[in-house]
């Protein structure tokens, strides 16, 4: 059997662990693995790399992806889907294992409907993919964000200034929610819950009044209720997502102006995506890789491997990509207890 593999969308710690597991298991099964470079771009251009044992040696703890990635969307290109089908046919690919988030797996869903044998693997540091309890990469990003908050507490308290930490999360606030709770944030602002500027300022003031410095954790996609702090560059990627950035800086100026105390913004950005995966992510990614190969051998298609509790299960790709997994109100209510 010839199995194709690719990594698409934003990179994420643990991608190499999946690739390694797929290759190791496939070699054991007597199968051949073909790597496509840079996500769907590699399939469109038939840009491949043979994935044998030598290709995956030593990559388990490495961040990023040895296959490279891109946000190329074949369905946004004239004749793109046909080019993908033609490449798979020409190279004799029996099954495809795309590793990605909502966008990459959205393409996989359509290809499965077009008759390609596809088993998806969920990845994103944002943890916003539906039908799985966790995606790998999230735990690592959370560790980075939490360590940053811990460090900012000590410098903030020393200088008696507020610190606003902007974390990733375009539509879902999982990183902000968990890092804010783990790091003891004064306020956590997420895209799912438009925030009240007066309340944010009041929480910061309360924290200053108690003799400590406030830490505001804000998702890049968080918006105020009145809508006048929304910041975007206007640029869009191939899947139509607006490039965000700037909410942290805007909030810091506002807190400084309204409390009369100094405030600074820290944007964690891609630091959350780079570097070595946590042990949790290495194990989850490895188990996903093994389960994807098993699903292929069982003749499955149009499914995604997922974590339910501690079990790896198979769910329909269409269900996983129909909607994003957002932070429910009751989870936000838990962290709200600690505001101020
Ligand atoms: O989708 C994952 C993610 O990390 C988002 O949280 C973020 O908005 C986006 O990627 C930024 O990616 P890039 O800078 O690579 O376009």
Boltz pocket constraint, residues with backbone or C-beta under 6 A from the ligand:
constraints:
  - pocket:
      binder: B
      contacts: [[A, 10], [A, 11], [A, 101], [A, 124], [A, 125], [A, 126], [A, 168], [A, 169], [A, 170], [A, 220], [A, 244], [A, 273]]
      max_distance: 6.0
